[in-house]
Amino acid sequence: MKLKNLQFKNGFHVVLGNSASQAAEMVLSPGDAEGGPENAHAGADQWLYVVSGTGTATVNGKQHPLAEGSLILIERGDKHEIRNTGEEALRTLNFYVPPAYSSAGEELPRGQGG
């Protein structure tokens, strides 16, 4: 069993994981974005849950509104960007199956767990 109390500090932070899955918290200030038009995880699906705030997920060129309580599945290989479109911080909890990042936040090569 593993337990972590989340702090939701500004930026992207891997917070917990094992060889099969991983959790990360992300906080974007108003107007900020993470990812980009060519950003994709070759070896992991990403589940993104919006804890608070509003934004837009652009996935494979299509925009999807995000608000508190939104849950989106970004499948491996989907090109995506998450942007804060609101006036408050956008706080998200992200799950990667299998892990997509090292504990230091560096993207893992396809097929390598953390």
C-alpha positions as CSV (number, residue, x, y, z in Angstrom):
1,M,0.0,0.0,0.0
2,K,1.2,3.5,-0.8
3,L,-0.3,6.8,0.5
4,K,0.4,10.4,-0.5
5,N,-1.2,13.6,0.6
6,L,-1.4,15.9,-2.5
7,Q,-0.2,19.4,-2.3
8,F,-1.2,20.7,-5.8
9,K,1.9,22.9,-6.2
10,N,2.3,24.9,-9.4
11,G,3.5,22.8,-12.4
12,F,3.6,19.1,-13.1
13,H,4.7,16.6,-10.4
14,V,4.7,12.8,-10.4
15,V,3.3,11.9,-6.9
16,L,2.9,8.1,-6.7
17,G,3.2,5.0,-8.8
18,N,4.3,1.4,-9.2
19,S,5.3,-0.7,-12.2
20,A,1.8,-0.8,-13.6
21,S,0.4,2.8,-13.1
22,Q,1.3,6.3,-12.0
23,A,-0.3,9.4,-10.6
24,A,0.7,13.0,-11.1
25,E,-0.7,16.3,-10.1
26,M,-0.7,19.4,-12.4
27,V,-1.5,23.0,-11.6
28,L,-1.7,25.5,-14.5
29,S,-1.9,29.3,-13.9
30,P,-4.5,31.3,-15.9
31,G,-3.4,31.3,-19.6
32,D,-0.8,28.6,-19.1
33,A,-0.7,25.3,-21.1
34,E,1.0,22.0,-20.9
35,G,1.7,19.7,-23.8
36,G,1.3,21.0,-27.3
37,P,0.3,20.2,-30.8
38,E,2.8,17.3,-31.1
39,N,2.7,16.1,-27.5
40,A,1.7,12.5,-27.2
41,H,2.5,9.6,-24.9
42,A,3.6,6.7,-27.1
43,G,3.4,4.0,-24.4
44,A,0.7,5.1,-21.9
45,D,-3.0,6.1,-21.6
46,Q,-3.6,9.2,-19.6
47,W,-6.7,9.7,-17.4
48,L,-7.1,13.4,-16.5
49,Y,-9.5,14.5,-13.7
50,V,-10.2,18.2,-13.1
51,V,-10.1,18.9,-9.3
52,S,-10.8,22.6,-9.8
53,G,-10.7,25.4,-12.4
54,T,-11.6,25.5,-16.1
55,G,-9.8,24.9,-19.2
56,T,-9.6,23.2,-22.6
57,A,-8.2,19.9,-23.7
58,T,-7.2,19.8,-27.3
59,V,-7.0,16.2,-28.4
60,N,-6.1,15.3,-31.9
61,G,-7.0,18.8,-33.0
62,K,-10.5,18.8,-31.3
63,Q,-11.2,21.0,-28.4
64,H,-13.0,19.7,-25.3
65,P,-14.1,22.0,-22.4
66,L,-12.8,21.1,-18.9
67,A,-14.4,22.1,-15.6
68,E,-14.4,20.8,-12.0
69,G,-15.4,17.2,-12.1
70,S,-14.5,16.5,-15.8
71,L,-12.8,13.2,-16.5
72,I,-11.1,12.7,-19.9
73,L,-9.2,9.7,-21.3
74,I,-6.3,10.6,-23.5
75,E,-5.3,7.4,-25.2
76,R,-1.7,6.5,-26.0
77,G,-0.6,8.2,-29.2
78,D,-3.3,11.0,-28.9
79,K,-1.7,14.4,-29.6
80,H,-2.9,16.7,-26.8
81,E,-2.6,20.0,-24.9
82,I,-4.2,21.1,-21.7
83,R,-4.8,24.9,-21.3
84,N,-6.2,26.9,-18.4
85,T,-8.9,29.2,-19.9
86,G,-10.2,30.5,-16.6
87,E,-9.2,33.1,-14.0
88,E,-8.2,30.7,-11.3
89,A,-5.6,27.9,-11.2
90,L,-6.5,24.7,-13.1
91,R,-5.8,21.7,-10.8
92,T,-5.8,18.2,-12.3
93,L,-5.0,14.7,-11.1
94,N,-3.6,12.5,-13.8
95,F,-3.2,8.7,-14.0
96,Y,-0.9,7.0,-16.5
97,V,-1.2,3.3,-17.4
98,P,1.5,2.1,-17.6
99,P,3.7,4.9,-16.1
100,A,4.7,7.6,-18.6
101,Y,7.3,9.5,-16.5
102,S,10.3,8.9,-14.2
103,S,10.0,10.1,-10.6
104,A,11.9,13.2,-11.7
105,G,9.2,14.0,-14.3
106,E,11.1,12.9,-17.4
107,E,9.1,11.1,-20.0
108,L,9.9,7.4,-20.2
109,P,10.6,5.6,-23.4
110,R,7.7,3.5,-24.7
111,G,7.2,0.4,-22.8
112,Q,9.3,1.2,-19.7
113,G,7.6,1.4,-16.3
114,G,8.7,3.6,-13.5
